[in-house]
């Protein structure tokens, strides 16, 4: 499996060289990606589930104030027997089987998350939708400069742009662009790649990402 070559562009969207991307992260074949769509789906669903607050709640008949007295006697009235005006069949009564606070998070092994990220990055790379951009922004944030650097690459399609935590001015430059989702390299995840049509790295973020994913494991 050969490494993938990604284009590097400058602040004006012009070609400024290439970088080699490791095949194990960006070079998985389209057939292999397709075979692992269920894995990607499971990881995305788990991520969305973990983001849910789970604070929804309704009151049961025991939680609604009032209703301690029996509305009328059990027999002799001709009406149906009732024990409380807060029973579920009453107006202002409690809710039956309503939602209660719960934890929606699912257990997802780290290896599954890492594999899903590799597959979706490879899918974008196979489609030519991953790029490395040198924004050329130094001391002062500039949204105009960021748009000029991104537009020739992404054609104003929804894009996840990956920064290092040192790329503060670049991050400030893109945060108000409606079609851009900025994210730091240590936060890059499957969902933010799946929902974006393009993935753009700064040069520093790309180097940091590759270094983090390819560093030798301790024995």
C-alpha positions in Angstrom: 0.0 0.0 0.0 1.6 3.2 -1.2 1.5 6.5 0.6 -1.0 9.1 -0.5 0.2 12.4 -2.0 -1.8 15.5 -0.8 -1.7 18.9 -2.4 -0.5 21.9 -0.4 -1.9 25.3 -1.4 -0.9 28.8 -0.4 -2.9 31.8 0.8 -4.2 32.4 -2.7 -5.2 28.9 -3.4 -2.3 28.2 -5.6 -0.3 25.0 -5.6 2.6 25.2 -3.2 3.9 21.6 -3.2 2.8 18.2 -1.9 3.0 16.2 1.3 3.1 12.4 1.8 0.3 11.0 3.9 0.6 7.6 5.4 -1.3 4.9 3.5 -2.6 3.3 6.7 -4.5 6.5 7.6 -5.4 8.1 4.2 -4.9 5.2 1.7 -7.5 2.6 2.6 -9.2 1.4 -0.6 -12.7 2.4 -1.5 -13.8 -1.2 -1.4 -12.4 -1.6 2.2 -14.1 1.6 3.3 -17.4 0.4 1.8 -17.1 -2.9 3.7 -16.7 -1.0 7.0 -19.6 1.4 6.7 -21.5 -0.4 9.5 -18.5 0.3 11.8 -18.4 4.0 10.8 -22.2 4.2 11.4 -21.9 2.6 14.9 -19.1 5.0 15.9 -21.1 8.0 14.7 -24.3 6.9 16.4 -22.3 6.4 19.7 -20.8 9.8 19.4 -24.2 11.5 18.9 -25.7 9.5 21.7 -22.9 10.5 24.1 -23.6 14.2 23.2 -27.2 13.9 24.5 -27.8 15.5 27.9 -30.4 13.0 29.0 -32.0 15.5 31.4 -35.5 15.1 30.1 -38.1 14.2 32.8 -41.8 14.0 33.3 -43.7 13.7 36.6 -45.4 10.4 37.6 -48.6 10.4 39.6 -46.4 10.3 42.8 -44.6 13.4 41.8 -47.6 15.7 41.0 -48.7 17.8 44.0 -52.1 17.2 45.4 -54.4 14.2 44.9 -53.9 12.8 48.3 -57.6 12.6 49.0 -59.9 10.1 47.3 -62.2 12.1 45.0 -65.4 10.3 46.1 -66.3 7.2 47.9 -65.6 3.8 46.3 -69.3 2.7 45.9 -72.7 4.1 45.6 -72.1 7.1 43.4 -72.7 5.4 40.0 -69.4 6.8 38.7 -66.2 4.9 38.1 -64.1 4.3 41.1 -61.2 6.7 41.5 -58.4 6.9 43.9 -56.7 10.2 43.1 -57.2 13.2 40.9 -53.5 12.9 39.9 -54.0 9.5 38.3 -52.8 9.4 34.7 -56.4 9.4 33.2 -57.1 12.7 34.9 -56.4 16.2 33.5 -53.3 17.4 35.3 -52.5 13.9 36.3 -49.2 12.2 36.2 -47.6 10.8 33.0 -47.4 7.0 32.4 -44.0 5.7 31.2 -42.7 9.2 30.4 -39.1 10.0 29.8 -36.8 10.0 32.8 -33.2 11.2 33.2 -30.8 8.6 31.7 -27.3 8.3 30.3 -27.3 7.7 26.6 -23.6 7.0 26.2 -22.5 3.8 24.6 -19.2 2.0 25.2 -17.1 2.3 22.1 -13.6 0.8 22.2 -10.7 3.1 21.2 -9.7 0.8 18.4 -13.1 1.1 16.8 -13.0 4.9 17.0 -9.5 5.0 15.5 -10.5 2.6 12.7 -13.6 4.5 11.8 -11.6 7.8 11.6 -9.1 6.1 9.3 -11.8 4.8 7.0 -13.6 8.2 6.7 -10.4 10.1 6.1 -9.4 7.6 3.4 -12.9 8.0 1.9 -12.4 11.8 1.6 -8.8 11.3 0.3 -10.0 8.9 -2.3 -12.5 11.5 -3.5 -9.7 14.2 -3.6 -11.4 16.1 -0.8 -8.5 16.4 1.7 -6.1 19.3 1.4 -3.3 21.0 3.3 -3.5 24.8 3.3 -1.0 27.4 4.3 -3.3 30.3 5.3 -0.4 32.8 5.4 -2.0 34.5 8.5 0.6 35.6 11.0 -0.1 38.4 13.6 -3.6 39.5 12.8 -6.7 37.3 12.1 -8.3 37.9 8.7 -11.5 36.3 7.6 -11.0 37.7 4.1 -7.6 36.0 3.8 -9.1 32.7 5.1 -11.9 32.8 2.6 -9.4 33.6 -0.2 -7.3 30.5 0.8 -10.2 28.1 1.2 -12.6 29.0 -1.7 -10.4 27.7 -4.5 -10.1 24.4 -2.7 -13.5 23.8 -1.2 -15.8 25.8 -3.6 -17.6 27.1 -0.5 -18.8 23.6 0.4 -19.1 22.7 4.1 -15.6 22.1 5.3 -13.9 20.9 8.5 -10.7 22.8 9.0 -8.2 21.3 11.4 -5.8 23.5 13.4 -3.1 23.0 16.1 -3.7 24.9 19.3 -0.9 27.3 18.2 -2.9 28.3 15.1 -5.0 30.8 17.1 -5.1 33.5 14.5 -6.1 31.1 11.8 -8.8 29.7 14.0 -10.1 33.2 14.7 -10.1 33.9 11.0 -12.4 31.0 10.0 -14.8 30.8 13.0 -17.4 33.2 11.4 -17.4 31.5 8.0 -20.8 29.7 7.8 -19.5 26.8 5.8 -16.5 26.1 8.0 -16.3 24.0 11.1 -13.0 24.7 12.9 -11.6 22.0 15.2 -8.3 21.4 16.9 -6.2 18.4 15.7 -6.5 16.5 19.0 -10.3 16.7 18.7 -10.6 15.4 15.2 -13.3 12.7 15.1 -15.3 10.6 12.8 -18.5 12.6 12.9 -16.8 15.9 12.0 -15.3 14.2 8.9 -18.5 12.4 7.9 -20.5 15.6 8.0 -18.0 17.7 6.0 -17.6 17.5 2.2 -14.0 18.7 2.5 -11.3 18.3 5.2 -8.6 20.9 5.3 -5.5 20.7 7.5 -3.0 23.5 8.3 0.5 22.4 7.6 1.2 22.3 11.4 -2.0 20.4 12.1 -1.3 17.8 9.4 2.2 17.1 10.7 0.9 16.9 14.3 -1.9 14.5 13.3 0.4 12.2 11.3 3.0 12.2 14.1 0.3 11.3 16.7 -1.1 8.5 14.7 2.1 7.0 13.5 4.3 7.3 16.6 5.8 3.9 17.6 4.0 2.1 20.4 5.8 1.3 23.6 6.5 -2.4 24.1 
